[in-house]
Amino acid sequence: MASSSPATVIVEMDEPYVQAILLRAFGKYGSLINTQTAQEHDSANSTGSSSSSRKLMHWREYEKIDWDSVHRSTSVFANAYCIRKGLIRKAQMAFNIRLYTAKHPESVLKRGVPETWIFELDDIDYLDEALMECYEVEEGMRHNEDVEDPALRQQFILKPSLTGRGAGIYVFDTRERLEGLLEKEFESDDEQEDEDAEDESGLQTSGGGMLSSCQAVSQIREWVIQRYINRPLLLKSHGERKFHIRTYVLAAGDLTVFVYRHMLALFAPHPYKQSAGDLDDHGAHLTNTCLQAKLDGFDESKAVDLFWNLDLPREKLDHIFDQICRILGDTFSAVSSESTSFQTWANCIEQFGFDFLVDEDCNAYMLEANAYPDFKQTGENLKFVVEGFMAASVATAAEKLLLDANDVSQDVQKMMDHDRNDLVEVFARKNKRNW
């Protein structure tokens, strides 16, 4: 028998693409879950017609979640963890992984994450001092001075710690190039400060502290430098273009982590080999589809493909997927052990998007993690991947948080099991903390 007081879920996502998919996913549960948009919820409250749900879930943008209620009540739930900068901020994750691998030298993270340095710089005049903390990078650039062929040099990639969607990412191989890139960033400060003065709200963020605008990069004084993987796996079937793998991950409660099997391959628009030494050819080196979509002639069908459809033997695909699962398991083990930068609550779940690169020997490397991933970059042709992941996430929320066992019929249980079938568990905290 269904409960007389069904759970209520408030769905409020800025991207219509995501909002529509979520509403359909929750709608499958009929009267068991009362799904409302924010407008419907506010209207019901103002007229006094809102239901007295025993359970309430916020599935909203991070900044709109009622964190006070989530923290205080065991019957209020959220689609995000309040504190997870130890995972989604590149410098903080690099620091946590460094601590973890020092304690666990056998970890797959020793190989499965590119060598990474935290790079802090407040003024271009202090570049020498900043590079002292990145000695190997400085040595690599010095070595490159004697290498005439750019394609044979050691290459590095500079990434702002806080931005996403490809903003402010540069590949460099010499001190001169690095200095030039940083000077451009610092020179834009005056223009950005003028814009900020006109905007009292300051920098716009998304996903809980992630800057979403390329223009905001000049405000950042923390980067990571990674050793660039300059021999990526290239497929003739896709024009020998560089690609990265987007992996959707669901973290639940305190803390179980699942990988969604249906991963995506996102391709750069230009062939890689002839541009390997041309670091200004972003179309060969950067694979972010959000950057490509702004270009004339963008073809979604050439930019995104299914991982399992790639022209590789099945054993190689399985080998790459197994590496990704093991890397993710140790990543969450690393960050969840640092409670000051990653805190899990039993009444929360969260979706993440992880990016991986595969080298020519089929070794997988984790590049970064994104909260509130840009699902729209999947496009319309492969929209079913996002729909499947949303259905799996909603089923997890329904089973773990929203529905009482007595309210779940056999048909509903079968539906939840079916929707969760493509989730692969990769990590479970052994000693869970009391909420």
N, C-alpha and C positions, 0 to 999 in steps of 0.2 A: 504494500500500500504506500502511495506517495505521501510524503510529508505535507502537512497543511501549510507549512511555511517554507517554500522553496528558497534555495539560495539565490541571491541577486548578484549579477555581474555588471559592472559599469564599463562599457567599452568606449574608449575615447582615444583614438590614434589620429595623428595629424595627416598621415598619408591615406587618402581614400582607397588606394589599392589594398592596403593592409586592413583598414577598417571593414571593408566589405567582406573580405575573406574570414575575418574573425566572427563577424555577426552570423555568417552562414555556419561556421563551425559550432558555435554555441547554440544556434537555432535547432540543431539536430536533437537536442536534449528536451525539447518541448517544454512541458510544464514543470519538469524537474529543476530547471534553471531559468530564472527570470532575467532575461538579457535586456539591458537598457543602454541607450546612448546617454551621454552626459546631459544632453538637453532634456531627454525624457525623464531622467532621474531628478533633475532640478525642478522640472515642471510638476512631477508627482509630489515632491516635497512641498512646493509652494501651495499646492491645492489641498494638501493633507491626504492625498490618495495613495501615498507610497505604502508598499507592503512592509510588514514588520518582519523582515527576513532574519532568521537566526544567524545566517552567514552572508557576508558581503565581500565581494572581490573587486579590487580596482585593477582593471586591465587598461592602463593608460600610459601616456608619456610620463617619463620619470618625474618631471617637475610638477605634475598634477596629481600625483598619488598623495593621499592623506597619510603621511608617514606616522604622525602621532597616533592615529587610530590603529594602524598596522602594528606599531610597537606595543601598544597597550592591551590589545585584545587578541585572544586566540581564535576568534571567529571572524576576524577581518584579514583579508589576504591581498597579496599584491603580485604583479607580474614582473617584479624586479627586486633585487636585494638592495638595501639602502647603501651599504658600503662595499664596493668591489673595485676600488681604484687599483688594488694590487694585481688585478687581472687586466683591466681595460686601458690603463695608462702604461704606455710602452716602457718608460723608465722604471716605474714601480714593479712591473712584471719582470723586467730584466734583473732587477735587484733581488726579487724573491727567488727567481730561478737560480741565480748565482749562489744564494744562501743554501738552497736545497741541494744543488749538485755538490757543494762542498761537503755536506753531510752525507750525501748519497752518490758517491762517485760512479756507481754502477748504473745510475739512472739513464734512460734513453735520451733525456734532455741534454746530456753532455754532447751528443751527436745531432740530435733532432732539432736544435735551435741554432741559427747562425751565430757565430761569435759576435757578442754585442757589448758596446761600451756606452755608458751614460755620459752625455756631453752637455755641460752647463756653461752658458756664456751670457754675460750681462752687457758686454760691450765688445765690439770688434777689436779694440785695442788690447784686450786681454786674451786674444786667441792663443798666444804662446803658452800662457798659464793653463788654459783649458785643455790644450792638447797634451800637457804633461800627464793628465789623468787618462789619456788614451795613447799610451806610448807606442803600442803596436800599430795604431793607425798612422802616427807620425813616421814611424820606421817604414811602413809600407809606401807612403807617399814619397819618402826620400829615395827608396829603392827604385820607384817608377821613373825617377828623373833620368835614369840610364837605360830605360826601355823605350825604344823608338816606336814600336808598333803598339798603338793604344789597346788593341785587342788582347795583348799579352800582359798588360799591367794588372797589378792587384787593384781591385775596385771595391769601393765602399758605398753604402747608401745611407743618406741622412734623412731621418724622419722626426718631425715634431712629436713630442710625447703625447700631446692631447688631441691632435686633429685626426679626422678620419676621411674616407672617400678620396684618398690620394692627394690631399692638400699638403703643399709644402714639402714634397718628397723629391730628393735630388740624388743622382748618382755622381760620384766624383772619384778621381784617381790621383790628383796632384794638389799640393798646398795652394797653388795659384787658383785652381778651379774652386776649391772649398772656400777660399777667402772671398772670391768674387761672388759666389752664391750667398754667403753670409752678409756681405756688404749690401747686396740688393734687399735682403730681408730687413736689415737695420735701417736702410735709407727710407723704407716705407713707413717708418714709425710716425713721422710727422703727419703724413696724410691720414694714417689710421687714427691718430690722436684727435685730429680735426673731426673725423667722422664720429668718433666716440663722444666728443663734446656735444654733437648734435643729437645723439641717441642716449638719453638718460638711463636707458635700461642696460647699457653696457654690452658686453659680448653675448651673442646668442649661443646657447648651448643645446645639445641634444643628447639624450641617453645618459643623463646624469654626469655632466661635467665635460663632455666631449665637444670641442669647438667644431661647428659645422661649416664655417665659411673659410674659403681660402684666404680671404683678406685678414682673417684673425691671426694668421701665422706669425705676423710681425710682433704680436704681443707675447709670444712664447719665448722663454729663455731656457727651456729644457728640451733636449733632443736625445735620441739614441742614434748611434752609428753602428751599423751592422756590416759584417763582411759580406760583400755582394756575391751571390751565387751566379757566376758568369758562364756556367756551362749547364744551363737548364735543359730539361727534357724537351725535345722538339719533335713534332709529328709531321710527317710529310702530308698526311691526310688533312692537316689544318695549316698548310702553307709554311711549316716550320716557324710558326709564331710562338713566342713565349706565352705561357699561361700559368695561372695559379688556380688552386682548388679552393672553392668556398665550401666550408663544412658547417652545417647548422647543428648547434649543440643546445640541449636543454638541461639546466641544473634545477633540481627540485629539493625543497626542504633543506635539511641540515645533515648531509648533502649527498645526493645521488646524481650522477651525471650520465647523460645519454647522448650518443651520436646518432644523427639521422642518416641512414644509409645512402639516401639519394643526394649525392653531392654534385656540385657544379664545377665545370671547367670554364674559366673566364680568360679569353684570349686577347692579347695585344693586337692592334690593327695592322702593324707592320712586321714583315719577316725579321727574325732576330739576327741571323748569322752575318749578313752584310752590314749590320748596324751595331755589332757587338762592341766596337771601339768608339762609336759615335754616341757619346753620352748625352748629347743634346736632342737625340731622336727619342723623345718620350713615347712615341707611338710604337717603338720596338721594345722599350724597357719597362713601361708601366702598363699593367693589365687591368686597371680599374675601369669598369664599364661606365661608371658615372661620369668619368672624364670623356670617354669616347662618345657618349650619347649626345654631347654638345657639338660634335663635329658634323660637317656636311657629309652626306653619303653614309651615315652610320647604318650598318646592317646587323640587326639583333641576331639573326640566325648564324652569322659568322663570329659573333662575339661571345656567345654562351652555348655550351653543350653539356650534355650529361656526362658525368665522370665515367659511369659504367659503359658508355657508348664509345669511349675513346679507342682508337686503333692500336690496342695493346693486347697481348695474350692475357687470358683470364688470370693466370697465375701471377702476372705482374700487377694487375689491378688489385688482386687480393693482397699482395705483398704491400702495396702502397696503403691500402685501407687499414691493414693490420698495424702498420707503423703509425698512422694517424691516430688510431684508437689508443695505442700505447703512449704516444706523446701527450695526448689529451689527458689520459689518466694521471700521468705524473705531473702535468701542469696544474691540475686541480689539487693534487696532493701538495704541491709546492705552495700555491697561493692560499689554500685553506688553512695551512699551518701558521700563517702570519695574520693573526686576528686583528691587528691594528689597521690593516689595509684590505682585509676581505672577511666580512662577517656574514654568516648565513643564519637565517631565521627559518624555523620550521613552517611558518605560514607564508612562505614566498617561493616562487619559482621564477626562472628567468631564461630567456632565449639569448644565445650568443651566436655570432658568426666568426669563425676562425678561418684564417687564410694560410694555406700551405703552398710551398713550391717544391717541385720534384726535380732533381738533377738528372744528368744523362745516365747515371748508374741506378736510377730509380730509388734514390734515397729521398725521403720526405723531410722537409724542414718547416717548422711552424714559424710564421712571420709575425702575426699579431692576432689580437682578439678584439672584437667589436661588440659592444652592447647595443641593443636596438639596431640590429643589422639592417642594411638597406635592401629590404626584400624586393623592392621594385626593380632593382638591377637584374633580377632573374628574367624580367620581361614577360610578354604574353604567351610566347610559344611554349615556355617551360613553367608556366604558372602553376601547373599541377604539383610541382615540387614544393612550392610555398604552401599551397593548399594542404598537401599531405603533412607537412611539418606542423602547420597550425592545428590541424585535426589531432595530431599526436600530442601536441602541447596541451590543447584543451582537454583531451581525454585524460591526460595525467593530472591536470588541475581538478577535473571532475572527480576522478577516483581517489586522489590523495587528499583533497582539500574540501570539496564542495558537497559531495553526495554521501549520505549515510548508507551503509551496506544494506539496510532493510528497505531502502527506497529503490534499489537497483534491481530491475527485472533481468531475466536471463537474456532477453533481446538487447537491453541496454549494455549489459556486461559484454556480450559478443561484439557489439559495436565498438566499445572502448578497447577491447582486446585487438580487434582488427585495426583500429586507427593507430594503436601503439606498436603494431607488429614490426615496423621498420626502425624502431628505436633500439639501439645497442648500448647496453650499460657498460661504461668504461671505468667508472670510479664510484665507490661508496665509502663514506667516512666510517672508519671502524669504531671510533669512540665519539659518538655524537654527543654534543653538549645539550643539556636541558635548556629548553627555550625560556 
